[in-house]
Amino acid sequence: MRTLTPELPVVIVSAYRHDMLRAFFGQHEQVRFLGKPYRVQELVPLLHVLGIDPAVPH
């Protein structure tokens, strides 16, 4: 996917530690990590940082 659309924002949601995920996925500006369990109040600001408005259908 990154090859086809390098600017595609990605949110990786996992119970694994973020440092382990960063080591695997690297440091991309458009990649963010969110730990499980999470609340909508944590997800929405993360989407805004990536330039995504969750209220607008995509």
C-alpha positions as CSV (number, residue, x, y, z in Angstrom):
1,M,0.0,0.0,0.0
2,R,2.8,2.4,0.9
3,T,4.3,1.9,-2.7
4,L,1.0,2.7,-4.3
5,T,-0.1,5.6,-2.0
6,P,2.9,6.8,0.0
7,E,0.9,9.7,1.6
8,L,-1.8,7.3,2.9
9,P,-2.3,7.9,6.6
10,V,-2.2,4.8,8.7
11,V,-3.3,4.1,12.3
12,I,-1.9,0.9,13.8
13,V,-4.0,-0.3,16.7
14,S,-2.3,-3.0,18.8
15,A,-1.7,-4.3,22.3
16,Y,2.0,-4.6,21.6
17,R,4.4,-1.9,22.9
18,H,4.8,1.1,20.6
19,D,8.6,0.9,20.5
20,M,8.4,-2.6,19.1
21,L,5.9,-1.5,16.4
22,R,8.1,1.5,15.5
23,A,11.0,-0.8,15.1
24,F,9.0,-3.0,12.7
25,F,7.1,-0.3,10.8
26,G,9.7,2.4,10.9
27,Q,9.3,6.2,11.4
28,H,6.8,7.4,8.9
29,E,5.1,10.8,9.3
30,Q,1.8,9.4,8.3
31,V,1.9,6.4,10.6
32,R,0.5,6.7,14.2
33,F,0.1,4.1,16.9
34,L,-2.7,3.5,19.3
35,G,-2.7,1.0,22.2
36,K,-5.5,-1.4,23.0
37,P,-7.8,-0.9,24.6
38,Y,-8.5,2.6,23.5
39,R,-11.4,5.0,23.7
40,V,-12.9,7.1,20.9
41,Q,-11.7,10.2,22.8
42,E,-8.1,8.9,22.1
43,L,-8.8,8.0,18.5
44,V,-10.4,11.2,17.2
45,P,-7.5,13.5,18.0
46,L,-5.1,11.1,16.4
47,L,-7.2,11.1,13.2
48,H,-7.2,14.9,13.3
49,V,-3.3,14.9,13.5
50,L,-3.3,12.8,10.3
51,G,-5.7,15.2,8.6
52,I,-8.7,13.0,8.7
53,D,-12.1,14.3,9.8
54,P,-14.0,11.3,11.2
55,A,-17.3,13.1,10.8
56,V,-16.9,13.3,7.0
57,P,-17.4,10.0,5.0
58,H,-14.4,9.0,3.0
